[in-house]
Amino acid sequence: MSAYGVIDRPQRTSYLPTTLWDNPRVESDLGTQSFVTIHHIDRAAVERVQTGLFNYLHSIFTNEVDKGLTYPQEDISDPAAFGAYFFGGDVLLAIAGKGDPPKIESEQRGVREIEQSLEGARNGRPWEGCVAGFYYVKPNYPGRSSHICNAGFMVPPSQRGSGYGRILAKSYLHYAPALGYKASVFNLVYNNNAASVKLWEGLKFTKAGLIPKAGQGEEYVDAIVFYKSFEET
């Protein structure tokens, strides 16, 4: 649900290719550079896995909402509410690599596409041990403005400080245009969320506005509106 009501999306019948990303900030057990695979999914794809993935993602998001530092919701403990909100569009799921990196099938503009299923990337591990992060991509506005998207990012607390947030953000610059969007708007990036502010500034997002006292907790905090065009200039 948005300020404009429900923004309907057509049911997905195909998915964008899985991609491979290096993570120089984390070393594998063999002392070599680690990697992350990012998988395009939706609610139907998660339900096909049938191994508790949805419940795990819901628990991570609920805990983050309870902290009140990043998302404006006060309570999203209902799985149906989480599903409607987070899986209202497309979702990208990052899996920390295990073993040798998958074979690269194609590479364009530095983005490497691979063929690997979600279960193949999981490689027998519990979701708690391999999910490096996830984010949704969906229209920020309906109708004539639906070419501008919004996204919401999550890195499990156990995986933070390992560089996964930046990988998710960089992959967003690939996947959002590939999904057909022309630009991105982040409506509420609280200015006390220093890591996010630094990340989007580093990726050349524009500070399009400032909303005073947009977040309410122990005290009000301002929020930055970030914008980026995906079209080449």
C-alpha positions, 0 to 999 in steps of 0.5 A: 500500500502506498499513498496512492493505494495499491500499485499493482504489478503483473505476475512475473513469468521469468526472472533476470539472470543471477549475477556474481559479485566479488567481495574483497572485504571478506576472505574465504576459508582458503584465504581467497577472495570471497564472492556473492551471488544475487538472485532475482526472486518474488513471493512465488519463487520463495514459496517454491523453495519451501525451506523457511526462507520467507520466515527468515527474511520476515524475522530479519525485517521485523527486528529492523523495524522494531529498532526504528532507525531505518523503516517508518513502520511501527509493527510488521509482525504479521507475515501477510503484512510483510509479504504484501509490503516487501514482496509487492514487487521484485526482490533480489536476494544475495547469497554469500559464496561457498566453494569455487565461484560459479562459471561465468556465462556472460559479462557486460559492463562488468556485470557477470551473469551465471547459471545457478539456482537458489538451492545451488548457491545455498549449498546445504547451508541454513539460510541464517548462515548464507543470506548476505542481504536482500532488497525489494524493487517496486514502483514509487508512484503509479501510472504515468510515474511508475518508471521511477522505482523505490527500493528497501535494503536489508543486511542481517545483523550477523552479516554487517560490517562485511561489505555486503551493503555496498554490493547490494547497492551496486547490484541495484544499479544493474537490476533496477534498470534491467527491470525497466525503471528509468530512475530511483527515489528513496523517500526517507533516508533518516539522516542519523542512518550514517551508513546509508547516507554515506553509501548513496552519496558515494554512488552519486545519488543526488540529495533531492530534498530534506524532510524535517522531523520525518522520523519519530522516536525518542526525538524527531529526525530529518530525512533525506530524499535521494534521487538517481537517473538510470539513463545515460547522459 
